[in-house]
Amino acid sequence: MTDQTPKQFAIQKLYIKDLSFETPNSPTIFTQRWEPKVEFNLENRSQMLQDNLYEVVLTVTITVKLGEITAYLIEAAQAGIFTIQGFSREELGPLLGIYCPNILFPYAREVVSDLSLKGGFMPMLLLPVNFEALYAQKLQANSEPILKPN
């Protein structure tokens, strides 16, 4: 790659890679007093599919409990395929770890809201996520790389 290579970023495809909804204690959960405790987990990973083509997967896991009883569990893996060309290695990390997840998150948020509503519960409205801060934490912790080797 030379400095003359034009920078290109394009969304090729957005799709749900994996989706799960469970209500292990229905219908009795609907008769309980609704004072839920919500656990929210977020994972982002990416891999190079071929030259200049990357898959980014944002996995959202929501567990809602009433005391120790699980009301419902949602796991949604929202994915996208992106063309990324002409960027340096230093620029690639933030693109995969911040920019792409910011594109994917609204789709994942919609899936979570729809599933919770269709499951008979109030819609689960996820608050915005600061992917820049999460990326900085990941770099500081020096944990697993954003880009998974093939």
Secondary structure as UniProt FT lines:
FT   TURN            3..4
FT   STRAND          8..22
FT   TURN            24..27
FT   HELIX           28..31
FT   STRAND          37..50
FT   TURN            51..52
FT   STRAND          53..66
FT   TURN            67..68
FT   STRAND          69..85
FT   HELIX           89..94
FT   HELIX           95..99
FT   HELIX           100..118
FT   TURN            119..120
FT   HELIX           131..141
FT   STRAND          147..148
//
